[in-house]
Amino acid sequence: MEIVLNSHLGVYEWGKLFRAGHAEELTIDLTNVEFAYPSGTVALSLVVNYRGENGKPTELTLPEDPEDNDVVTYLNRVDLFDSLPREVRIFQDLSSLKHHARNPSHKFTEVHVLQEEGLEDASTVVQEFLQRHVEQWRRPYEAFNEVLLNARDHSRASETNGAEGSELKFGVLHVQVYENQLELAIGDIGDGVRKSLNTCPDHDFRRSTTAIRATLERGISRFSHMPDRERGGGLRRVKNAVARMGGKLDLRSYEGSAHLANGELEYNRYQNPFPGTLARIDLPSRDRR
């Protein structure tokens, strides 16, 4: 199976990537990509790592002269290629890209491979990024922090909820500021929203879409049976905060997804479920609202 990605590797491409995640043979053609967004790089990283864990090969087709291609050098700078599993085949020579340094400006971007201990620090990574580089994004950090904490929670059910054996297999975070737009995507290969919520004895969700709707609209959490817990209902607060700031939110977990734009929520159910959770937030700066 071959997927030819469009010029913008972003939110409209992640469904295409997830549908191909179960193919026996897969080639992903990036030669047409002119700009890579966090949602696209996170989805690409999740899919190829999921396939690698299941012993399925993936071939990435890159432009003939990687060093002269802005997208390839960018993906190298944010460590995408270093995060790929050994089952990924790239026939172009990328050794000449090693000298490209990260961009230290206000457009600074960063991709992190988040094994279990790394995901614990994801909120700190984003907070430090915003504080160091982008003054106007300090206030909305609280909403970002909540979605990061929820991504960590849903990536694996905790042992205290009787879910021994659950584990985070792979996670990745990408933050980007570009032309007064802040974009964040975080994803994992883990238990997903439905399984995580069902570790609470009060819940028995049969579909991921139902579970996603419950957490976004009713504030349902896997701690619902613990009224004295400090946290809970976090994704509903995230949804409300993003709506107030005129932003967009996408959440995908297994076969379910939710999309928030212009303050309105839409839900979809996919035929080809993909394990784990992917969340994306886009926020305009204050002067663009």
Contacts in CASP RR format, 6 or more apart in sequence:
PFRMAT RR
TARGET T0000
AUTHOR 0000-0000-0000
METHOD contacts of the structure
MODEL  1
MEIVLNSHLGVYEWGKLFRAGHAEELTIDLTNVEFAYPSGTVALSLVVNY
RGENGKPTELTLPEDPEDNDVVTYLNRVDLFDSLPREVRIFQDLSSLKHH
ARNPSHKFTEVHVLQEEGLEDASTVVQEFLQRHVEQWRRPYEAFNEVLLN
ARDHSRASETNGAEGSELKFGVLHVQVYENQLELAIGDIGDGVRKSLNTC
PDHDFRRSTTAIRATLERGISRFSHMPDRERGGGLRRVKNAVARMGGKLD
LRSYEGSAHLANGELEYNRYQNPFPGTLARIDLPSRDRR
1 20 0 8 1.000
1 23 0 8 1.000
1 24 0 8 1.000
1 25 0 8 1.000
1 26 0 8 1.000
1 27 0 8 1.000
2 26 0 8 1.000
2 27 0 8 1.000
2 28 0 8 1.000
2 29 0 8 1.000
3 16 0 8 1.000
3 17 0 8 1.000
3 20 0 8 1.000
3 26 0 8 1.000
3 27 0 8 1.000
3 28 0 8 1.000
3 29 0 8 1.000
4 29 0 8 1.000
4 32 0 8 1.000
5 13 0 8 1.000
5 16 0 8 1.000
5 28 0 8 1.000
5 29 0 8 1.000
5 30 0 8 1.000
5 32 0 8 1.000
5 33 0 8 1.000
6 12 0 8 1.000
6 13 0 8 1.000
6 32 0 8 1.000
6 33 0 8 1.000
7 32 0 8 1.000
7 33 0 8 1.000
7 34 0 8 1.000
7 35 0 8 1.000
8 33 0 8 1.000
8 34 0 8 1.000
8 35 0 8 1.000
8 37 0 8 1.000
9 30 0 8 1.000
9 33 0 8 1.000
9 35 0 8 1.000
9 36 0 8 1.000
9 37 0 8 1.000
9 40 0 8 1.000
9 41 0 8 1.000
9 44 0 8 1.000
9 71 0 8 1.000
10 36 0 8 1.000
10 37 0 8 1.000
10 38 0 8 1.000
10 39 0 8 1.000
10 40 0 8 1.000
10 43 0 8 1.000
11 37 0 8 1.000
11 39 0 8 1.000
11 40 0 8 1.000
11 250 0 8 1.000
11 280 0 8 1.000
13 40 0 8 1.000
13 43 0 8 1.000
14 39 0 8 1.000
14 40 0 8 1.000
14 42 0 8 1.000
14 43 0 8 1.000
14 252 0 8 1.000
14 278 0 8 1.000
15 43 0 8 1.000
15 252 0 8 1.000
15 270 0 8 1.000
17 28 0 8 1.000
17 40 0 8 1.000
17 43 0 8 1.000
17 44 0 8 1.000
17 47 0 8 1.000
18 43 0 8 1.000
18 47 0 8 1.000
18 252 0 8 1.000
18 270 0 8 1.000
18 272 0 8 1.000
18 274 0 8 1.000
19 270 0 8 1.000
19 272 0 8 1.000
20 26 0 8 1.000
20 28 0 8 1.000
20 47 0 8 1.000
21 47 0 8 1.000
21 50 0 8 1.000
21 51 0 8 1.000
21 56 0 8 1.000
21 272 0 8 1.000
21 274 0 8 1.000
22 272 0 8 1.000
23 56 0 8 1.000
24 56 0 8 1.000
25 56 0 8 1.000
25 57 0 8 1.000
26 51 0 8 1.000
26 56 0 8 1.000
26 57 0 8 1.000
26 58 0 8 1.000
26 59 0 8 1.000
27 58 0 8 1.000
27 59 0 8 1.000
27 60 0 8 1.000
27 61 0 8 1.000
28 44 0 8 1.000
28 48 0 8 1.000
28 58 0 8 1.000
28 59 0 8 1.000
28 60 0 8 1.000
28 61 0 8 1.000
29 61 0 8 1.000
30 60 0 8 1.000
30 61 0 8 1.000
30 62 0 8 1.000
30 63 0 8 1.000
30 71 0 8 1.000
30 72 0 8 1.000
31 61 0 8 1.000
31 62 0 8 1.000
31 63 0 8 1.000
33 71 0 8 1.000
34 70 0 8 1.000
34 71 0 8 1.000
35 71 0 8 1.000
36 71 0 8 1.000
36 74 0 8 1.000
36 75 0 8 1.000
37 176 0 8 1.000
37 183 0 8 1.000
37 185 0 8 1.000
38 109 0 8 1.000
38 174 0 8 1.000
38 175 0 8 1.000
38 176 0 8 1.000
38 183 0 8 1.000
38 184 0 8 1.000
38 185 0 8 1.000
38 280 0 8 1.000
39 183 0 8 1.000
39 185 0 8 1.000
39 250 0 8 1.000
39 278 0 8 1.000
39 280 0 8 1.000
40 185 0 8 1.000
41 75 0 8 1.000
41 78 0 8 1.000
41 80 0 8 1.000
41 111 0 8 1.000
41 172 0 8 1.000
41 174 0 8 1.000
41 185 0 8 1.000
42 111 0 8 1.000
42 172 0 8 1.000
42 173 0 8 1.000
42 174 0 8 1.000
42 185 0 8 1.000
42 186 0 8 1.000
42 187 0 8 1.000
42 278 0 8 1.000
42 280 0 8 1.000
43 185 0 8 1.000
43 278 0 8 1.000
44 80 0 8 1.000
45 80 0 8 1.000
45 83 0 8 1.000
45 84 0 8 1.000
45 111 0 8 1.000
45 113 0 8 1.000
45 171 0 8 1.000
45 172 0 8 1.000
46 170 0 8 1.000
46 171 0 8 1.000
46 172 0 8 1.000
46 187 0 8 1.000
46 188 0 8 1.000
46 189 0 8 1.000
46 274 0 8 1.000
46 276 0 8 1.000
46 278 0 8 1.000
47 58 0 8 1.000
47 274 0 8 1.000
48 58 0 8 1.000
48 60 0 8 1.000
48 84 0 8 1.000
48 85 0 8 1.000
48 87 0 8 1.000
48 88 0 8 1.000
49 83 0 8 1.000
49 84 0 8 1.000
49 85 0 8 1.000
49 169 0 8 1.000
49 170 0 8 1.000
49 171 0 8 1.000
49 189 0 8 1.000
50 169 0 8 1.000
50 170 0 8 1.000
50 189 0 8 1.000
50 274 0 8 1.000
50 275 0 8 1.000
51 57 0 8 1.000
51 58 0 8 1.000
51 85 0 8 1.000
51 87 0 8 1.000
52 58 0 8 1.000
52 85 0 8 1.000
52 86 0 8 1.000
52 87 0 8 1.000
52 88 0 8 1.000
53 85 0 8 1.000
53 169 0 8 1.000
53 170 0 8 1.000
53 189 0 8 1.000
55 87 0 8 1.000
56 87 0 8 1.000
57 87 0 8 1.000
57 88 0 8 1.000
57 89 0 8 1.000
58 87 0 8 1.000
58 88 0 8 1.000
58 89 0 8 1.000
59 88 0 8 1.000
59 89 0 8 1.000
59 90 0 8 1.000
59 91 0 8 1.000
60 84 0 8 1.000
60 88 0 8 1.000
60 89 0 8 1.000
60 90 0 8 1.000
62 69 0 8 1.000
62 72 0 8 1.000
62 90 0 8 1.000
62 92 0 8 1.000
63 69 0 8 1.000
63 72 0 8 1.000
63 92 0 8 1.000
64 92 0 8 1.000
66 72 0 8 1.000
66 73 0 8 1.000
66 76 0 8 1.000
66 92 0 8 1.000
66 93 0 8 1.000
66 94 0 8 1.000
66 96 0 8 1.000
66 97 0 8 1.000
67 73 0 8 1.000
67 96 0 8 1.000
67 97 0 8 1.000
72 94 0 8 1.000
72 97 0 8 1.000
73 97 0 8 1.000
73 100 0 8 1.000
74 109 0 8 1.000
75 81 0 8 1.000
76 94 0 8 1.000
76 97 0 8 1.000
76 98 0 8 1.000
76 100 0 8 1.000
77 100 0 8 1.000
77 101 0 8 1.000
77 102 0 8 1.000
77 103 0 8 1.000
77 109 0 8 1.000
78 102 0 8 1.000
78 109 0 8 1.000
78 110 0 8 1.000
78 111 0 8 1.000
78 174 0 8 1.000
79 111 0 8 1.000
79 112 0 8 1.000
79 113 0 8 1.000
80 111 0 8 1.000
81 90 0 8 1.000
81 94 0 8 1.000
81 97 0 8 1.000
82 113 0 8 1.000
83 111 0 8 1.000
83 113 0 8 1.000
83 172 0 8 1.000
84 90 0 8 1.000
102 108 0 8 1.000
102 110 0 8 1.000
103 109 0 8 1.000
105 133 0 8 1.000
106 133 0 8 1.000
106 134 0 8 1.000
106 177 0 8 1.000
107 176 0 8 1.000
107 177 0 8 1.000
107 178 0 8 1.000
108 129 0 8 1.000
108 133 0 8 1.000
108 177 0 8 1.000
109 174 0 8 1.000
109 175 0 8 1.000
109 176 0 8 1.000
109 177 0 8 1.000
110 125 0 8 1.000
110 129 0 8 1.000
110 173 0 8 1.000
110 174 0 8 1.000
110 175 0 8 1.000
111 172 0 8 1.000
111 173 0 8 1.000
111 174 0 8 1.000
112 118 0 8 1.000
112 122 0 8 1.000
112 125 0 8 1.000
112 172 0 8 1.000
112 173 0 8 1.000
112 174 0 8 1.000
113 170 0 8 1.000
113 171 0 8 1.000
113 172 0 8 1.000
114 122 0 8 1.000
114 168 0 8 1.000
114 170 0 8 1.000
114 171 0 8 1.000
114 172 0 8 1.000
114 173 0 8 1.000
114 188 0 8 1.000
115 168 0 8 1.000
115 170 0 8 1.000
115 171 0 8 1.000
116 156 0 8 1.000
116 167 0 8 1.000
116 168 0 8 1.000
119 151 0 8 1.000
119 152 0 8 1.000
119 155 0 8 1.000
119 168 0 8 1.000
119 171 0 8 1.000
119 188 0 8 1.000
120 152 0 8 1.000
122 148 0 8 1.000
122 151 0 8 1.000
122 152 0 8 1.000
122 173 0 8 1.000
122 186 0 8 1.000
123 144 0 8 1.000
123 145 0 8 1.000
123 148 0 8 1.000
123 149 0 8 1.000
125 173 0 8 1.000
125 175 0 8 1.000
126 141 0 8 1.000
126 144 0 8 1.000
126 145 0 8 1.000
126 148 0 8 1.000
126 173 0 8 1.000
126 175 0 8 1.000
126 184 0 8 1.000
127 141 0 8 1.000
127 145 0 8 1.000
129 175 0 8 1.000
130 137 0 8 1.000
130 138 0 8 1.000
130 141 0 8 1.000
130 144 0 8 1.000
131 138 0 8 1.000
133 177 0 8 1.000
134 177 0 8 1.000
134 182 0 8 1.000
136 285 0 8 1.000
136 286 0 8 1.000
137 177 0 8 1.000
137 182 0 8 1.000
137 283 0 8 1.000
137 285 0 8 1.000
140 182 0 8 1.000
140 241 0 8 1.000
140 245 0 8 1.000
140 283 0 8 1.000
142 241 0 8 1.000
143 237 0 8 1.000
143 238 0 8 1.000
143 241 0 8 1.000
143 242 0 8 1.000
143 245 0 8 1.000
143 281 0 8 1.000
144 184 0 8 1.000
144 281 0 8 1.000
146 234 0 8 1.000
146 235 0 8 1.000
146 237 0 8 1.000
146 238 0 8 1.000
146 241 0 8 1.000
147 184 0 8 1.000
147 186 0 8 1.000
147 235 0 8 1.000
147 238 0 8 1.000
147 279 0 8 1.000
147 281 0 8 1.000
148 173 0 8 1.000
148 186 0 8 1.000
149 231 0 8 1.000
149 234 0 8 1.000
150 234 0 8 1.000
150 235 0 8 1.000
150 238 0 8 1.000
150 279 0 8 1.000
151 186 0 8 1.000
151 187 0 8 1.000
151 188 0 8 1.000
151 277 0 8 1.000
151 279 0 8 1.000
153 196 0 8 1.000
153 222 0 8 1.000
154 188 0 8 1.000
154 190 0 8 1.000
154 191 0 8 1.000
154 192 0 8 1.000
154 193 0 8 1.000
154 196 0 8 1.000
154 253 0 8 1.000
154 276 0 8 1.000
154 277 0 8 1.000
155 168 0 8 1.000
155 171 0 8 1.000
155 187 0 8 1.000
155 188 0 8 1.000
155 190 0 8 1.000
155 191 0 8 1.000
155 192 0 8 1.000
155 276 0 8 1.000
155 277 0 8 1.000
156 163 0 8 1.000
156 166 0 8 1.000
156 167 0 8 1.000
156 168 0 8 1.000
156 190 0 8 1.000
156 191 0 8 1.000
156 196 0 8 1.000
157 163 0 8 1.000
157 166 0 8 1.000
157 191 0 8 1.000
157 195 0 8 1.000
157 196 0 8 1.000
157 199 0 8 1.000
157 222 0 8 1.000
158 166 0 8 1.000
158 199 0 8 1.000
159 165 0 8 1.000
159 166 0 8 1.000
161 199 0 8 1.000
161 200 0 8 1.000
161 222 0 8 1.000
162 199 0 8 1.000
163 191 0 8 1.000
163 199 0 8 1.000
166 190 0 8 1.000
166 191 0 8 1.000
166 195 0 8 1.000
167 190 0 8 1.000
168 188 0 8 1.000
168 189 0 8 1.000
168 190 0 8 1.000
169 188 0 8 1.000
169 189 0 8 1.000
169 190 0 8 1.000
170 188 0 8 1.000
170 189 0 8 1.000
171 186 0 8 1.000
171 187 0 8 1.000
171 188 0 8 1.000
171 189 0 8 1.000
172 186 0 8 1.000
172 187 0 8 1.000
172 188 0 8 1.000
173 184 0 8 1.000
173 185 0 8 1.000
173 186 0 8 1.000
173 187 0 8 1.000
174 184 0 8 1.000
174 185 0 8 1.000
174 186 0 8 1.000
175 182 0 8 1.000
175 183 0 8 1.000
175 184 0 8 1.000
176 182 0 8 1.000
176 183 0 8 1.000
176 184 0 8 1.000
177 183 0 8 1.000
180 284 0 8 1.000
180 285 0 8 1.000
180 287 0 8 1.000
180 288 0 8 1.000
181 282 0 8 1.000
181 283 0 8 1.000
181 284 0 8 1.000
181 285 0 8 1.000
181 288 0 8 1.000
182 281 0 8 1.000
182 282 0 8 1.000
182 283 0 8 1.000
182 285 0 8 1.000
183 280 0 8 1.000
183 281 0 8 1.000
183 282 0 8 1.000
183 283 0 8 1.000
184 280 0 8 1.000
184 281 0 8 1.000
184 282 0 8 1.000
185 278 0 8 1.000
185 279 0 8 1.000
185 280 0 8 1.000
185 281 0 8 1.000
186 278 0 8 1.000
186 279 0 8 1.000
187 276 0 8 1.000
187 277 0 8 1.000
187 278 0 8 1.000
187 279 0 8 1.000
188 276 0 8 1.000
188 277 0 8 1.000
188 278 0 8 1.000
189 275 0 8 1.000
189 276 0 8 1.000
190 275 0 8 1.000
190 276 0 8 1.000
190 277 0 8 1.000
191 276 0 8 1.000
192 208 0 8 1.000
192 253 0 8 1.000
192 254 0 8 1.000
192 275 0 8 1.000
192 276 0 8 1.000
192 277 0 8 1.000
193 208 0 8 1.000
193 211 0 8 1.000
193 212 0 8 1.000
193 215 0 8 1.000
193 251 0 8 1.000
193 253 0 8 1.000
193 254 0 8 1.000
193 277 0 8 1.000
194 205 0 8 1.000
194 207 0 8 1.000
194 208 0 8 1.000
194 210 0 8 1.000
194 211 0 8 1.000
194 212 0 8 1.000
194 253 0 8 1.000
194 254 0 8 1.000
196 222 0 8 1.000
197 203 0 8 1.000
197 205 0 8 1.000
197 211 0 8 1.000
197 214 0 8 1.000
197 215 0 8 1.000
197 220 0 8 1.000
197 221 0 8 1.000
197 222 0 8 1.000
198 204 0 8 1.000
198 205 0 8 1.000
198 211 0 8 1.000
198 222 0 8 1.000
199 222 0 8 1.000
200 221 0 8 1.000
200 222 0 8 1.000
200 223 0 8 1.000
200 224 0 8 1.000
200 225 0 8 1.000
201 225 0 8 1.000
202 224 0 8 1.000
202 225 0 8 1.000
203 211 0 8 1.000
203 220 0 8 1.000
203 222 0 8 1.000
203 224 0 8 1.000
205 211 0 8 1.000
205 214 0 8 1.000
207 255 0 8 1.000
207 256 0 8 1.000
207 269 0 8 1.000
208 253 0 8 1.000
208 254 0 8 1.000
208 255 0 8 1.000
208 256 0 8 1.000
208 269 0 8 1.000
208 273 0 8 1.000
209 255 0 8 1.000
209 256 0 8 1.000
209 257 0 8 1.000
209 258 0 8 1.000
209 267 0 8 1.000
209 268 0 8 1.000
209 269 0 8 1.000
211 220 0 8 1.000
211 253 0 8 1.000
212 251 0 8 1.000
212 253 0 8 1.000
212 256 0 8 1.000
212 257 0 8 1.000
212 258 0 8 1.000
212 267 0 8 1.000
213 258 0 8 1.000
213 267 0 8 1.000
214 220 0 8 1.000
215 221 0 8 1.000
215 233 0 8 1.000
215 234 0 8 1.000
215 235 0 8 1.000
215 236 0 8 1.000
216 235 0 8 1.000
216 236 0 8 1.000
216 239 0 8 1.000
216 251 0 8 1.000
216 258 0 8 1.000
216 265 0 8 1.000
217 236 0 8 1.000
217 265 0 8 1.000
218 236 0 8 1.000
219 232 0 8 1.000
219 233 0 8 1.000
219 234 0 8 1.000
219 235 0 8 1.000
219 236 0 8 1.000
220 233 0 8 1.000
221 229 0 8 1.000
221 231 0 8 1.000
221 232 0 8 1.000
221 233 0 8 1.000
221 234 0 8 1.000
223 229 0 8 1.000
223 231 0 8 1.000
223 232 0 8 1.000
224 232 0 8 1.000
235 251 0 8 1.000
238 249 0 8 1.000
238 281 0 8 1.000
239 249 0 8 1.000
239 260 0 8 1.000
239 265 0 8 1.000
242 248 0 8 1.000
242 249 0 8 1.000
242 260 0 8 1.000
242 281 0 8 1.000
242 283 0 8 1.000
243 260 0 8 1.000
243 263 0 8 1.000
245 283 0 8 1.000
245 284 0 8 1.000
245 289 0 8 1.000
246 262 0 8 1.000
246 263 0 8 1.000
246 283 0 8 1.000
246 284 0 8 1.000
246 289 0 8 1.000
247 260 0 8 1.000
247 261 0 8 1.000
247 281 0 8 1.000
247 282 0 8 1.000
247 283 0 8 1.000
247 284 0 8 1.000
248 259 0 8 1.000
248 260 0 8 1.000
248 261 0 8 1.000
248 280 0 8 1.000
248 281 0 8 1.000
248 282 0 8 1.000
249 258 0 8 1.000
249 259 0 8 1.000
249 260 0 8 1.000
249 279 0 8 1.000
249 280 0 8 1.000
249 281 0 8 1.000
250 257 0 8 1.000
250 258 0 8 1.000
250 259 0 8 1.000
250 260 0 8 1.000
250 278 0 8 1.000
250 279 0 8 1.000
250 280 0 8 1.000
251 257 0 8 1.000
251 258 0 8 1.000
251 277 0 8 1.000
251 278 0 8 1.000
251 279 0 8 1.000
251 280 0 8 1.000
252 274 0 8 1.000
252 277 0 8 1.000
252 278 0 8 1.000
252 279 0 8 1.000
253 276 0 8 1.000
253 277 0 8 1.000
253 278 0 8 1.000
254 273 0 8 1.000
254 274 0 8 1.000
254 275 0 8 1.000
254 276 0 8 1.000
255 269 0 8 1.000
255 270 0 8 1.000
255 271 0 8 1.000
255 272 0 8 1.000
255 273 0 8 1.000
256 267 0 8 1.000
256 268 0 8 1.000
256 269 0 8 1.000
256 270 0 8 1.000
256 273 0 8 1.000
257 267 0 8 1.000
257 268 0 8 1.000
257 269 0 8 1.000
257 270 0 8 1.000
258 265 0 8 1.000
258 266 0 8 1.000
258 267 0 8 1.000
258 268 0 8 1.000
259 265 0 8 1.000
259 266 0 8 1.000
259 267 0 8 1.000
259 268 0 8 1.000
260 266 0 8 1.000
END
